[in-house]
Amino acid sequence: MSEIKVVLLDGSEIKLKKGATLHDAAAKISKKLGKEAIAGIVNGVEKDLNYILEDNNRVEIITFASPEGRNLSSQQFPYYGSGGEGIISPGKISHWTSH
């Protein structure tokens, strides 16, 4: 299987298998980030964790702890509480989609 390269927020690059998702990228960066990721930004556009990445995409991972994640959690997951503290496992949210 061929590989793709994605560019992270800090300008570093990681290689992933073709067909990799945002969640795969988060998990490759770190196991903890893979568990805490709730969404991502690809080339400036919010995407869910199941988004399939393409070669040379610019990627940022969003968690509940990030400013974007706190904004998403209050807008997209209001029934979980602000920030989702202690109510759900952020690593389990992979169905979010932007509207």
N, CA, C and O of each residue as an XYZ file, in Angstrom:
396
protein
N       0.846     -1.176      0.000
C       0.000      0.000      0.000
C       0.891      1.238      0.000
O       1.905      1.277      0.696
N       0.517      2.234     -0.769
C       1.331      3.438     -0.850
C       1.085      4.347      0.356
O       0.128      4.164      1.108
N       1.957      5.314      0.517
C       1.882      6.226      1.649
C       1.524      7.634      1.199
O       1.705      8.012      0.041
N       1.007      8.399      2.161
C       0.780      9.821      1.962
C       1.573     10.561      3.038
O       1.975      9.980      4.046
N       1.782     11.826      2.807
C       2.460     12.700      3.761
C       1.474     13.785      4.133
O       0.835     14.371      3.260
N       1.339     14.066      5.450
C       0.519     15.194      5.885
C       1.390     16.144      6.687
O       2.345     15.734      7.346
N       1.044     17.418      6.618
C       1.801     18.471      7.280
C       1.040     18.888      8.543
O      -0.147     19.211      8.487
N       1.739     18.877      9.679
C       1.128     19.232     10.947
C       1.208     20.734     11.194
O       1.903     21.458     10.481
N       0.495     21.183     12.203
C       0.405     22.594     12.535
C       1.782     23.246     12.713
O       1.982     24.397     12.326
N       2.726     22.505     13.300
C       4.068     23.058     13.541
C       4.980     22.977     12.327
O       6.148     23.358     12.402
N       4.453     22.479     11.197
C       5.232     22.375      9.973
C       5.916     21.036      9.777
O       6.441     20.760      8.698
N       5.918     20.191     10.816
C       6.510     18.858     10.667
C       5.595     17.984      9.816
O       4.425     18.306      9.606
N       6.135     16.896      9.340
C       5.381     15.988      8.466
C       5.359     14.590      9.057
O       6.313     14.157      9.703
N       4.252     13.888      8.825
C       4.182     12.469      9.175
C       3.725     11.702      7.948
O       3.019     12.237      7.092
N       4.132     10.454      7.872
C       3.700      9.578      6.780
C       2.654      8.612      7.302
O       2.768      8.075      8.404
N       1.633      8.403      6.484
C       0.537      7.505      6.806
C       0.226      6.640      5.598
O       0.603      6.976      4.475
N      -0.449      5.544      5.822
C      -0.889      4.705      4.707
C      -1.984      5.429      3.939
O      -2.792      6.146      4.529
N      -2.010      5.243      2.635
C      -3.071      5.820      1.810
C      -4.409      5.325      2.364
O      -4.551      4.142      2.675
N      -5.381      6.216      2.487
C      -6.682      5.871      3.057
C      -6.768      6.154      4.549
O      -7.793      5.876      5.173
N      -5.700      6.706      5.131
C      -5.684      7.017      6.563
C      -6.659      8.154      6.869
O      -6.909      9.027      6.038
N      -7.199      8.114      8.081
C      -8.161      9.117      8.538
C      -7.493     10.126      9.467
O      -6.338      9.963      9.862
N      -8.242     11.166      9.805
C      -7.762     12.130     10.791
C      -7.447     11.429     12.110
O      -6.458     11.751     12.769
N      -8.287     10.474     12.491
C      -8.027      9.735     13.731
C      -6.713      8.972     13.634
O      -5.954      8.930     14.602
N      -6.433      8.371     12.488
C      -5.154      7.673     12.293
C      -3.980      8.634     12.482
O      -2.970      8.280     13.089
N      -4.123      9.853     11.957
C      -3.055     10.846     12.101
C      -2.863     11.212     13.564
O      -1.730     11.300     14.039
N      -3.961     11.426     14.284
C      -3.869     11.765     15.703
C      -3.170     10.655     16.478
O      -2.305     10.925     17.312
N      -3.543      9.409     16.206
C      -2.949      8.262     16.903
C      -1.474      8.099     16.555
O      -0.686      7.657     17.391
N      -1.096      8.449     15.333
C       0.312      8.357     14.937
C       1.145      9.409     15.673
O       2.291      9.148     16.040
N       0.576     10.585     15.885
C       1.281     11.639     16.606
C       1.538     11.189     18.044
O       2.659     11.286     18.541
N       0.491     10.697     18.706
C       0.652     10.128     20.047
C      -0.596      9.330     20.412
O      -1.703      9.638     19.970
N      -0.390      8.309     21.220
C      -1.502      7.465     21.667
C      -2.531      8.313     22.425
O      -3.737      8.148     22.241
N      -2.043      9.220     23.278
C      -2.926     10.084     24.059
C      -3.767     10.982     23.149
O      -4.973     11.124     23.352
N      -3.121     11.589     22.142
C      -3.853     12.451     21.217
C      -4.901     11.645     20.457
O      -6.003     12.139     20.218
N      -4.574     10.416     20.076
C      -5.540      9.558     19.404
C      -6.780      9.319     20.246
O      -7.886      9.225     19.712
N      -6.606      9.220     21.551
C      -7.740      9.002     22.460
C      -8.519     10.288     22.722
O      -9.734     10.248     22.916
N      -7.823     11.437     22.731
C      -8.464     12.697     23.094
C      -9.028     13.473     21.909
O      -9.784     14.425     22.103
N      -8.676     13.086     20.691
C      -9.137     13.810     19.500
C     -10.652     13.739     19.369
O     -11.257     12.691     19.593
N     -11.265     14.880     18.999
C     -12.706     14.904     18.750
C     -13.031     15.338     17.324
O     -14.134     15.092     16.838
N     -12.085     15.976     16.657
C     -12.281     16.449     15.281
C     -10.928     16.940     14.776
O      -9.903     16.755     15.433
N     -10.939     17.557     13.621
C      -9.701     18.095     13.080
C      -9.971     19.216     12.103
O     -11.108     19.463     11.700
N      -8.904     19.880     11.736
C      -8.970     20.918     10.700
C      -8.022     20.482      9.597
O      -6.830     20.278      9.829
N      -8.562     20.343      8.402
C      -7.772     19.931      7.241
C      -7.826     21.060      6.225
O      -8.892     21.426      5.730
N      -6.652     21.604      5.924
C      -6.559     22.709      4.972
C      -7.521     23.844      5.330
O      -8.127     24.463      4.455
N      -7.650     24.108      6.653
C      -8.470     25.219      7.122
C      -9.942     24.921      7.304
O     -10.703     25.814      7.673
N     -10.372     23.677      7.054
C     -11.789     23.319      7.141
C     -11.991     22.252      8.219
O     -11.277     21.249      8.239
N     -12.963     22.462      9.120
C     -13.254     21.487     10.166
C     -13.765     20.188      9.545
O     -14.611     20.204      8.651
N     -13.235     19.060     10.036
C     -13.619     17.740      9.531
C     -13.784     16.784     10.708
O     -13.202     17.000     11.771
N     -14.573     15.729     10.522
C     -14.700     14.724     11.570
C     -13.517     13.766     11.521
O     -12.741     13.776     10.566
N     -13.385     12.945     12.544
C     -12.232     12.052     12.656
C     -12.185     10.974     11.592
O     -11.129     10.381     11.368
N     -13.299     10.704     10.931
C     -13.331      9.689      9.876
C     -12.929     10.232      8.507
O     -12.903      9.483      7.530
N     -12.619     11.509      8.428
C     -12.224     12.129      7.169
C     -10.959     11.464      6.636
O      -9.970     11.333      7.358
N     -10.991     11.053      5.393
C      -9.838     10.397      4.775
C      -8.892     11.462      4.231
O      -9.267     12.309      3.420
N      -7.664     11.387      4.701
C      -6.653     12.368      4.337
C      -6.058     12.100      2.961
O      -6.043     10.966      2.482
N      -5.571     13.161      2.341
C      -4.899     13.066      1.054
C      -3.478     13.579      1.201
O      -3.151     14.266      2.168
N      -2.649     13.245      0.247
C      -1.251     13.652      0.268
C      -1.135     15.169      0.382
O      -1.846     15.907     -0.300
N      -0.239     15.622      1.245
C       0.074     17.039      1.464
C      -1.018     17.852      2.152
O      -0.953     19.081      2.158
N      -2.039     17.178      2.741
C      -3.021     17.912      3.542
C      -2.319     18.570      4.720
O      -1.367     18.019      5.273
N      -2.792     19.746      5.099
C      -2.321     20.419      6.318
C      -3.338     20.072      7.403
O      -4.536     20.297      7.235
N      -2.851     19.523      8.520
C      -3.727     18.927      9.520
C      -3.493     19.512     10.909
O      -2.355     19.696     11.340
N      -4.593     19.798     11.599
C      -4.564     20.168     13.009
C      -5.587     19.287     13.720
O      -6.710     19.136     13.241
N      -5.212     18.710     14.848
C      -6.104     17.843     15.606
C      -6.763     18.661     16.714
O      -6.097     19.430     17.406
N      -8.066     18.492     16.877
C      -8.826     19.210     17.887
C      -9.182     18.255     19.028
O      -9.634     17.134     18.796
N      -8.970     18.717     20.260
C      -9.383     17.980     21.464
C     -10.310     18.888     22.273
O     -10.420     20.080     21.986
N     -10.978     18.322     23.285
C     -11.802     19.151     24.161
C     -10.976     20.231     24.846
O     -11.502     21.296     25.170
N      -9.683     19.970     25.073
C      -8.822     20.918     25.778
C      -8.419     22.116     24.914
O      -8.025     23.150     25.452
N      -8.508     21.998     23.605
C      -8.110     23.097     22.727
C      -9.227     24.140     22.635
O     -10.393     23.810     22.850
N      -8.885     25.397     22.319
C      -9.925     26.424     22.175
C     -11.003     26.017     21.160
O     -12.192     26.235     21.393
N     -10.586     25.431     20.045
C     -11.546     24.991     19.030
C     -12.430     23.882     19.578
O     -13.623     23.823     19.280
N     -11.842     23.006     20.379
C     -12.598     21.892     20.963
C     -13.626     22.361     21.961
O     -14.735     21.829     22.004
N     -13.280     23.352     22.769
C     -14.257     23.899     23.716
C     -15.407     24.544     22.960
O     -16.560     24.434     23.376
N     -15.109     25.213     21.856
C     -16.140     25.826     21.029
C     -17.021     24.745     20.398
O     -18.247     24.857     20.410
N     -16.399     23.700     19.847
C     -17.159     22.599     19.252
C     -18.006     21.901     20.288
O     -19.171     21.596     20.034
N     -17.436     21.641     21.461
C     -18.167     20.883     22.463
C     -19.419     21.617     22.910
O     -20.434     20.977     23.187
N     -19.379     22.940     22.987
C     -20.561     23.675     23.410
C     -21.565     23.831     22.277
O     -22.765     23.950     22.527
N     -21.086     23.830     21.021
C     -21.991     23.982     19.879
C     -22.527     22.650     19.378
O     -23.720     22.523     19.103
N     -21.650     21.656     19.259
C     -22.034     20.388     18.654
C     -22.496     19.348     19.666
O     -23.268     18.451     19.324
N     -22.026     19.460     20.925
C     -22.355     18.464     21.932
C     -22.944     19.113     23.180
O     -22.483     18.812     24.281
N     -23.949     19.997     23.060
C     -24.422     20.725     24.240
C     -24.972     19.802     25.316
O     -24.928     20.151     26.496
N     -25.485     18.643     24.947
C     -26.066     17.710     25.907
C     -25.002     16.975     26.701
O     -25.343     16.225     27.616
N     -23.739     17.158     26.391
C     -22.660     16.535     27.161
C     -22.112     17.490     28.216
O     -21.254     17.099     29.008
N     -22.585     18.720     28.244
C     -22.050     19.703     29.180
C     -20.962     20.517     28.501
O     -20.413     20.092     27.484
N     -20.651     21.657     29.040
C     -19.611     22.468     28.412
C     -18.261     21.810     28.600
O     -17.777     21.675     29.723
N     -17.666     21.408     27.517
C     -16.373     20.737     27.571
C     -16.474     19.249     27.748
O     -15.464     18.558     27.616
N     -17.649     18.716     28.043
C     -17.831     17.276     28.151
C     -17.124     16.645     29.327
O     -16.871     15.440     29.323
N     -16.798     17.441     30.341
C     -15.987     16.921     31.420
C     -16.656     15.767     32.158
O     -17.737     15.914     32.727
N     -15.991     14.618     32.134
C     -16.405     13.460     32.906
C     -17.655     12.760     32.426
O     -18.103     11.811     33.070
N     -18.231     13.186     31.326
C     -19.488     12.603     30.889
C     -19.284     11.599     29.766
O     -19.978     10.584     29.710
N     -18.360     11.864     28.892
C     -18.076     10.962     27.785
C     -16.585     10.803     27.627
O     -15.803     11.569     28.191
N     -16.201      9.825     26.873
C     -14.795      9.642     26.547
C     -14.541     10.301     25.199
O     -15.055      9.825     24.187
N     -13.761     11.388     25.148
C     -13.539     12.091     23.877
C     -13.061     11.179     22.753
O     -13.381     11.430     21.591
N     -12.310     10.137     23.062
C     -11.819      9.234     22.037
C     -12.930      8.453     21.359
O     -12.729      7.872     20.292
N     -14.103      8.438     21.978
C     -15.236      7.697     21.416
C     -16.067      8.545     20.465
O     -16.932      8.014     19.768
N     -15.823      9.855     20.420
C     -16.601     10.715     19.528
C     -15.927     10.729     18.171
O     -14.939     11.435     17.967
N     -16.455      9.956     17.254
C     -15.890      9.956     15.915
C     -16.967     10.218     14.882
O     -16.710     10.125     13.682
N     -18.169     10.544     15.331
C     -19.278     10.734     14.411
C     -19.592     12.195     14.144
O     -20.523     12.490     13.395
N     -18.830     13.134     14.744
C     -19.122     14.545     14.562
C     -18.882     14.959     13.123
O     -17.894     14.558     12.506
N     -19.785     15.758     12.596
C     -19.595     16.331     11.274
C     -19.921     17.808     11.330
O     -20.776     18.227     12.110
N     -19.257     18.592     10.524
C     -19.547     20.024     10.504
C     -20.826     20.255      9.711
O     -21.172     19.487      8.813
N     -21.508     21.317     10.060
C     -22.776     21.668      9.388
C     -22.633     22.932      8.605
O     -23.591     23.381      7.977
